[in-house]
Amino acid sequence: MPNEPPLPAAGHDSGLVSGLGPGLDPGLDSSAESDSDSLRALFRPRSVAVVGASREIGERIFRYLRDRGFPGPVYPVSASPGPVHGEEPLPSLGDLPSPADLVFVAAPARDAADAVRAADDLGCGACVVVSSGFAESGPEGEALQERIEAIARDTDMRVVGPNCMGVMNPRLGLFGTSMSALDEIELPAGNVAVISQSGAFGTHAALLLRDRGHDLSLWCTTGNECDVDVADGIACAARDEDTEVIVAYLEGCRDLEKLEAALAVAAETRKPIVVLKTGRSAAGAAAARAHTAADAGDDTSFSEMFERCGVHRARTIEELIDVAGACAADAFPNGRRAGLLTISGGVGVVMTDAAVRAGLEVAPMPVPVQSEIKALLPFASARNPIDCTAQVFDDWSLFDHLLDAVVRRGGYDSIVLFLATVGADPAMMEPLMSRLEKVRAAHPDRVMALSLIIDGERRSRLERAGFLVFEDPTRAVNTVAALSHIGDHLFRRRPGPARAGEK
Amino acid sequence: MPNEPPLPAAGHDSGLVSGLGPGLDPGLDSSAESDSDSLRALFRPRSVAVVGASREIGERIFRYLRDRGFPGPVYPVSASPGPVHGEEPLPSLGDLPSPADLVFVAAPARDAADAVRAADDLGCGACVVVSSGFAESGPEGEALQERIEAIARDTDMRVVGPNCMGVMNPRLGLFGTSMSALDEIELPAGNVAVISQSGAFGTHAALLLRDRGHDLSLWCTTGNECDVDVADGIACAARDEDTEVIVAYLEGCRDLEKLEAALAVAAETRKPIVVLKTGRSAAGAAAARAHTAADAGDDTSFSEMFERCGVHRARTIEELIDVAGACAADAFPNGRRAGLLTISGGVGVVMTDAAVRAGLEVAPMPVPVQSEIKALLPFASARNPIDCTAQVFDDWSLFDHLLDAVVRRGGYDSIVLFLATVGADPAMMEPLMSRLEKVRAAHPDRVMALSLIIDGERRSRLERAGFLVFEDPTRAVNTVAALSHIGDHLFRRRPGPARAGEK
């Protein structure tokens, strides 16, 4: 990454960032467009400065920015004397050789507004205030935050935070974050944008995605949202050509119309959004208020908006990551007809229950195909779920026949295959893997999910072949259902680019 | 295991198994008692025979029984000539030197009833019919099953199956199962009984439990249930002194009163039950019928019965294993007051939502303790959830103070601690682990769950220290809530033995 050339940088005329990014649809709504343009300083700056670079968090951000491949200059700024990682800091922003596109503010809360003001006076493109001690901490902090809000209201310079954990664009080597996990790990560039009010949540999501083999295109934590909010982040990610999936975390939202406009941009650009919106219970809403001073709002209006916009609202972090990971694999079923193939009749029932609850259609196999299967495997249930019993593994030709019947002749848009403990048996898995890979390759227009107990290496191999892989069959079914709903909205209700299976 | 002495064997007067097992409560209902007694031949036989030992499944069962430490004689029986794993089979059951306590029938479906009849005539204690091709496969199979049912109705000999995967008692070295996963793995003896209508599900559950460090006391798959059903298995496990948790899988139930009586036995003996009952949706119910010819019944009456009996009904396999595993750790909260400690305010909201939904009480911290925390950590939310922010890791004395405040002075029955990505940072985890272990040891009466990203070795260490460990915070909260409900029913509504924290 360190040696990669920088992406096209933000324009820097008169300090205001402008210019459409590459590959963006020129037909998009222009007000949302300019919002997004002005945010480009955040994700594609040419130069950065860190105010408060002698403080622990500032020092860390400076170090990550300087040492992780960001191609432009990185300036430490600190009123305190003494070197920061071997570099003498500049005493103030005014000492920069030219205005930085992006300024990180890690100064104490009482000094943060002055730093933001100075950045604006200089004509910097954007500020990210990572300091805490604002609205989340009481009346005094509220007053400090109000000063920053007042500056942001009067300028085109965009302000992220305060009380956030920063922004990242791994492809650009921009690791402008206080996330200390970076001391231990690398975050390669990928296709998932994470936009989170909560910094710790954003970190957690990034690491969970990484554990499952999905990497970040953009990462933005918005904290107390005195200016830039999750809607801005979503609109920006929706226009980012490296982003294919958007993960959003919201505790509240002050401007529902703006949020809906951002979701509409993502629908236009065919970017699936998976959202975790907290504060469903009264106690949860109170907790959200204590955390970021955000009002959780009326939960039903959020649900309705997400439904309207084809956004998948996850109920848990696990579900958020499952669905986002599946979206990142970029395959969406053509419809809701799901074939459930199982070597355990019992789990077939579990999957059927889950599929029906999640809105999939567990349509029966065509009758002639059912008869054919019954002739081959008298003990099988051939309707749907198709319970082939473990007997199929005594004779691979039976398995081949059954899998072919379900995939090619069942008329299903998606197939979920429960293989139980077979994945734990190397003698079974090798012949099985090659069969699965073959069927997968022969039917690129079907979404296929596997549920089985399996080791990491074989799991990766199956994922590379194009399978979604889960241990738990309910999670497999729920994820396929989510893909189906998202596919309905993004790819079937309007004309647009072909989706994976149709390419 | 192979060298361990056998447990007290079933009595064998006149072929009928009788006699109370050790450590059973003599005050239990006597009709359920005799049912359970007669089932002892299943789990504690002194001798076993396998009819159909030359067939693939029979051969496998014979091999597992003979080679995995069962201390009594194991007889292969087969009309086909030729050795089975080096042993010449006996031509018929009548050739046994004495009647076997337990007879496995792996003969073709059309011959199974004759084998059951022969076992009964000889005075064997119990039969397990693992053959398939009965009610699950059509009218012809139904007639074959009816023959077995007729025999079972007229005798004290108990019959398991047909169309099941057998029974296991790992402590006795009894691996009477066709589960081929045994070729790859060991199943050590533990404290969880798995009673499952579905054999493949029973296998899957056993392996999932094992992956999470929980082992089996008993394992019984009931298949088409022409005689022994899940209720019998539950009653038996409830009286088994090595069983501390019962995992049950049901697709249907022909005798709800009998099931409720079995659940009552488990409540008497203070054995938590976690159940997966499928067939909630109409399509799911149809799938269950196709699978074991069982009627899924009225779902609401099942839910009500489970609620009445303090049984935890899991919605997914994952939840089943989470809750069963937590029960196996044998710690139940004294009440529903949960303290939620988090280094991510956002996840605090997620946990609060989940806790409220699951029936936990997210009670505020005592006001003086809140003030104290606010004085130390002005940016913390001190109410509940307690958001200590990642700042506590910059100064361990802050963390110590906060953890002590929540655990010792918060007045909570359970504490869920979200540590996000800290588990992925070795430099953080070492000092953290010793602190957690110390607090855990100082407060044995609290249930403590951790949610974090962590490797297997550290996870085991935390589990050994007495923590419940989860990656997903919602699963952590839901499991603690389930423990709280189970604890309510088993340990607080009636006088009885002390539970974990009170020992």
HADDOCK unambig.tbl for C-alpha pairs under 7 A between the chains (distance, minus, plus):
assign (segid A and resid 133 and name CA) (segid B and resid 379 and name CA) 6.13 0.50 0.50
assign (segid A and resid 136 and name CA) (segid B and resid 379 and name CA) 6.98 0.50 0.50
assign (segid A and resid 137 and name CA) (segid B and resid 378 and name CA) 6.46 0.50 0.50
assign (segid A and resid 137 and name CA) (segid B and resid 379 and name CA) 5.15 0.50 0.50
assign (segid A and resid 181 and name CA) (segid B and resid 425 and name CA) 6.74 0.50 0.50
assign (segid A and resid 184 and name CA) (segid B and resid 425 and name CA) 6.45 0.50 0.50
assign (segid A and resid 198 and name CA) (segid B and resid 345 and name CA) 6.97 0.50 0.50
assign (segid A and resid 198 and name CA) (segid B and resid 346 and name CA) 5.34 0.50 0.50
assign (segid A and resid 200 and name CA) (segid B and resid 344 and name CA) 4.98 0.50 0.50
assign (segid A and resid 201 and name CA) (segid B and resid 344 and name CA) 6.30 0.50 0.50
assign (segid A and resid 201 and name CA) (segid B and resid 346 and name CA) 6.08 0.50 0.50
assign (segid A and resid 201 and name CA) (segid B and resid 347 and name CA) 6.45 0.50 0.50
assign (segid A and resid 204 and name CA) (segid B and resid 420 and name CA) 5.73 0.50 0.50
assign (segid A and resid 204 and name CA) (segid B and resid 421 and name CA) 5.84 0.50 0.50
assign (segid A and resid 278 and name CA) (segid B and resid 349 and name CA) 6.17 0.50 0.50
assign (segid A and resid 278 and name CA) (segid B and resid 350 and name CA) 5.76 0.50 0.50
assign (segid A and resid 279 and name CA) (segid B and resid 349 and name CA) 6.23 0.50 0.50
assign (segid A and resid 279 and name CA) (segid B and resid 353 and name CA) 6.31 0.50 0.50
assign (segid A and resid 280 and name CA) (segid B and resid 353 and name CA) 6.03 0.50 0.50
assign (segid A and resid 281 and name CA) (segid B and resid 353 and name CA) 5.26 0.50 0.50
assign (segid A and resid 281 and name CA) (segid B and resid 356 and name CA) 6.75 0.50 0.50
assign (segid A and resid 283 and name CA) (segid B and resid 352 and name CA) 6.42 0.50 0.50
assign (segid A and resid 283 and name CA) (segid B and resid 353 and name CA) 6.97 0.50 0.50
assign (segid A and resid 284 and name CA) (segid B and resid 349 and name CA) 4.99 0.50 0.50
assign (segid A and resid 284 and name CA) (segid B and resid 352 and name CA) 4.96 0.50 0.50
assign (segid A and resid 284 and name CA) (segid B and resid 353 and name CA) 4.85 0.50 0.50
assign (segid A and resid 287 and name CA) (segid B and resid 349 and name CA) 5.46 0.50 0.50
assign (segid A and resid 287 and name CA) (segid B and resid 385 and name CA) 6.62 0.50 0.50
assign (segid A and resid 288 and name CA) (segid B and resid 349 and name CA) 5.71 0.50 0.50
assign (segid A and resid 290 and name CA) (segid B and resid 381 and name CA) 6.22 0.50 0.50
assign (segid A and resid 291 and name CA) (segid B and resid 345 and name CA) 5.38 0.50 0.50
assign (segid A and resid 291 and name CA) (segid B and resid 381 and name CA) 6.80 0.50 0.50
assign (segid A and resid 316 and name CA) (segid B and resid 474 and name CA) 6.31 0.50 0.50
assign (segid A and resid 317 and name CA) (segid B and resid 472 and name CA) 6.70 0.50 0.50
assign (segid A and resid 318 and name CA) (segid B and resid 472 and name CA) 6.19 0.50 0.50
assign (segid A and resid 344 and name CA) (segid B and resid 200 and name CA) 4.98 0.50 0.50
assign (segid A and resid 344 and name CA) (segid B and resid 201 and name CA) 6.30 0.50 0.50
assign (segid A and resid 345 and name CA) (segid B and resid 198 and name CA) 6.96 0.50 0.50
assign (segid A and resid 345 and name CA) (segid B and resid 291 and name CA) 5.41 0.50 0.50
assign (segid A and resid 346 and name CA) (segid B and resid 198 and name CA) 5.33 0.50 0.50
assign (segid A and resid 346 and name CA) (segid B and resid 201 and name CA) 6.06 0.50 0.50
assign (segid A and resid 347 and name CA) (segid B and resid 201 and name CA) 6.44 0.50 0.50
assign (segid A and resid 349 and name CA) (segid B and resid 278 and name CA) 6.17 0.50 0.50
assign (segid A and resid 349 and name CA) (segid B and resid 279 and name CA) 6.24 0.50 0.50
assign (segid A and resid 349 and name CA) (segid B and resid 284 and name CA) 5.00 0.50 0.50
assign (segid A and resid 349 and name CA) (segid B and resid 287 and name CA) 5.47 0.50 0.50
assign (segid A and resid 349 and name CA) (segid B and resid 288 and name CA) 5.73 0.50 0.50
assign (segid A and resid 350 and name CA) (segid B and resid 278 and name CA) 5.80 0.50 0.50
assign (segid A and resid 352 and name CA) (segid B and resid 283 and name CA) 6.43 0.50 0.50
assign (segid A and resid 352 and name CA) (segid B and resid 284 and name CA) 5.01 0.50 0.50
assign (segid A and resid 353 and name CA) (segid B and resid 279 and name CA) 6.33 0.50 0.50
assign (segid A and resid 353 and name CA) (segid B and resid 280 and name CA) 6.06 0.50 0.50
assign (segid A and resid 353 and name CA) (segid B and resid 281 and name CA) 5.30 0.50 0.50
assign (segid A and resid 353 and name CA) (segid B and resid 283 and name CA) 6.99 0.50 0.50
assign (segid A and resid 353 and name CA) (segid B and resid 284 and name CA) 4.90 0.50 0.50
assign (segid A and resid 356 and name CA) (segid B and resid 281 and name CA) 6.80 0.50 0.50
assign (segid A and resid 378 and name CA) (segid B and resid 137 and name CA) 6.44 0.50 0.50
assign (segid A and resid 379 and name CA) (segid B and resid 133 and name CA) 6.14 0.50 0.50
assign (segid A and resid 379 and name CA) (segid B and resid 136 and name CA) 6.97 0.50 0.50
assign (segid A and resid 379 and name CA) (segid B and resid 137 and name CA) 5.18 0.50 0.50
assign (segid A and resid 381 and name CA) (segid B and resid 290 and name CA) 6.24 0.50 0.50
assign (segid A and resid 381 and name CA) (segid B and resid 291 and name CA) 6.80 0.50 0.50
assign (segid A and resid 385 and name CA) (segid B and resid 287 and name CA) 6.65 0.50 0.50
assign (segid A and resid 420 and name CA) (segid B and resid 204 and name CA) 5.72 0.50 0.50
assign (segid A and resid 421 and name CA) (segid B and resid 204 and name CA) 5.85 0.50 0.50
assign (segid A and resid 425 and name CA) (segid B and resid 181 and name CA) 6.72 0.50 0.50
assign (segid A and resid 425 and name CA) (segid B and resid 184 and name CA) 6.42 0.50 0.50
assign (segid A and resid 472 and name CA) (segid B and resid 317 and name CA) 6.70 0.50 0.50
assign (segid A and resid 472 and name CA) (segid B and resid 318 and name CA) 6.20 0.50 0.50
assign (segid A and resid 474 and name CA) (segid B and resid 316 and name CA) 6.31 0.50 0.50
